[in-house]
């Protein structure tokens, strides 16, 4: 299973997903190349890509097993 976090610098929600992935010891790559994201149809970040399936923030949080701390963003 290949996991890619499409992310941007200074993005609070991106930070939440990075922290959740780290806390769960889930190996992943990070993509910050906006040209690649645009070519994939990604218009906002974060997007978590799992084996080709794209998940926006709320779906990714559910997949990772829980609601984010509301005070982190």
C-alpha positions in Angstrom: 0.0 0.0 0.0 1.5 3.3 -1.1 0.5 6.4 1.0 1.2 10.0 -0.1 0.2 13.1 1.8 -0.3 16.0 -0.6 0.5 18.9 1.6 1.6 22.6 1.7 3.9 24.5 4.1 2.0 26.5 6.8 -1.1 24.4 6.4 -2.7 23.6 9.8 -4.8 20.7 8.6 -1.8 19.3 6.8 0.1 19.4 10.2 -2.8 17.5 11.8 -2.6 14.7 9.3 1.2 14.5 9.5 1.0 14.2 13.2 -1.7 11.5 13.0 0.4 9.5 10.5 3.5 9.8 12.7 1.6 8.9 15.9 0.4 5.7 14.1 3.8 5.0 12.7 2.3 4.9 9.1 5.0 5.2 6.5 4.2 7.7 3.9 5.6 10.1 1.3 4.9 13.8 1.2 4.2 15.7 -2.0 4.5 19.5 -2.0 4.7 20.0 -5.8 1.7 22.1 -6.7 2.0 21.4 -10.4 1.6 17.7 -9.7 -1.4 18.3 -7.4 -3.1 20.5 -10.0 -2.5 17.9 -12.7 -4.2 15.3 -10.4 -7.2 17.6 -9.9 -6.3 18.5 -6.3 -7.5 22.0 -5.5 -7.1 22.1 -1.7 -4.8 20.4 0.7 -4.3 18.2 2.6 -5.2 15.2 0.5 -4.2 11.8 1.6 -3.7 9.3 -1.3 -3.8 5.7 -0.5 -3.0 3.3 -3.3 -4.4 5.8 -5.8 -7.6 6.7 -3.8 -7.7 10.4 -2.9 -9.2 11.5 0.5 -9.8 15.0 1.6 -9.2 16.0 5.2 -12.4 14.8 6.9 -12.3 11.4 5.2 -8.6 11.0 5.9 -9.1 11.8 9.6 -11.9 9.1 9.7 -9.6 6.6 7.9 -6.8 7.4 10.5 -9.3 6.6 13.3 -10.7 9.7 14.9 -11.5 13.4 15.0 -8.6 15.8 15.2 -8.2 18.0 18.2 -10.2 21.2 17.4 -7.6 23.3 19.0 -4.8 22.4 16.5 -6.2 24.6 13.8 
